[in-house]
Amino acid sequence: MSQKSIWIGTNWKMNKGPAAAIADARALAFFRPPEGVRCFLAPPATSLRDVGAVLQDSPLMVGAQNMYWEENGAWTGEISAPMIAECGASIVVLGHSERRLHFGETDWTVNLKVRAALRHGLRPLICIGDTLDEYEFGVSQETLARQTKIALHGVSQEDLERVLVVYEPVWAIGAAGRPAEPAFVSQIHTTLRGVVQGIVGQGSSVRIPLLYGGSVSRGNIRDYVALPDVDGVLIGRAGWDPADFMDLVESVCDVVSPKVPA
């Protein structure tokens, strides 16, 4: 199974209201990623429709940062998959560690959201991650395997082709996070490749893209993208500025070429 694309995205988190988001989307509207690279960005919900409109004719994809699994109803404060799709999004980030830590997200609610997203034509970007305690006790692989298997439970073979998984160590995220060593990321992703291959079936040609996220920067992005079982990266604050995001994407051109068949 060869890689079809390298995925590079950035999550704006709770930053950039509509005015700032529109300005930054316009700065990215004419950007053309290198051959073999698929780019996306996830603005806040209040800016989703505006950013989607600006990037409507751009190769950059737009994603939401979260969603609820019901289509409509008395769910105050929530947004549904149909609403997200109507705003122009094609991707939705699910299970981010900040959602798990602060808002009660669980492996089981992630599964409900994954299946709802797929029903409505969205591509779920499933976040999995180990805490510092799990990392130090040496149970990262078990934690990530559990999260992945539950998230993908009940997903059809056909729908598995539309899934993205990103490993984001909780201890590597945010301003105080420390980047994971590439050798450790390689080990984790090799194990994850075995987990997802077991889910899709050993004889299947489906290759679920496995991304890495967590303190990705100009100084380490090439090291991560070059790893054989890493299919891209999810960038945080290092990619919030449009010029920085474009620079990060272009910096991996020569790393991408050997990995993605022309």
ZIRA-V824377 format. One record per backbone hydrogen bond with DSSP energy under -1.0 kcal/mol. NH is the residue of the N-H (numbers start at 1). CO is the residue of the C=O. Records with the same first field share a line. If there is no record, write none. Layout:
NH=CO, CO
//
This chain:
6=36
7=231
8=38
9=233
10=40
11=235
12=42
15=13
21=17
22=18
23=19
24=20
25=21
26=22
27=23
29=25
31=28
37=34
38=6
40=8
41=61
42=10
47=44
51=47
52=48
53=49
54=50
55=51
56=53
58=55
61=39
63=41
64=91
68=79
75=73
78=75
84=80
85=81
86=82
87=83
88=85
89=84
90=62
91=62
92=123
93=64
94=125
100=96
101=97
102=98
103=99
105=99
110=106
111=107
112=108
113=109
114=110
115=111
116=112
117=113
118=114
119=115
120=116
121=118
122=117
123=90
125=92
126=164
127=94
128=166
135=131
136=132
137=133
139=134
143=139
144=140
145=141
146=142
147=143
148=144
149=145
150=146
151=147
152=148
153=150
155=152
160=156
162=159
163=160
164=124
165=209
166=126
167=211
168=128
170=130
172=169
177=174
178=171
185=181
186=182
187=183
188=184
189=185
190=186
191=187
192=188
193=189
194=190
195=191
196=192
197=193
198=194
199=195
200=196
201=197
204=201
211=165
212=232
213=167
220=217
221=217
224=220
225=221
226=222
227=224
230=227
231=210
233=7
234=212
235=9
239=236
240=237
245=241
246=242
247=243
248=244
249=245
250=246
251=247
252=249
253=250
256=252
257=253
259=256
260=256
//
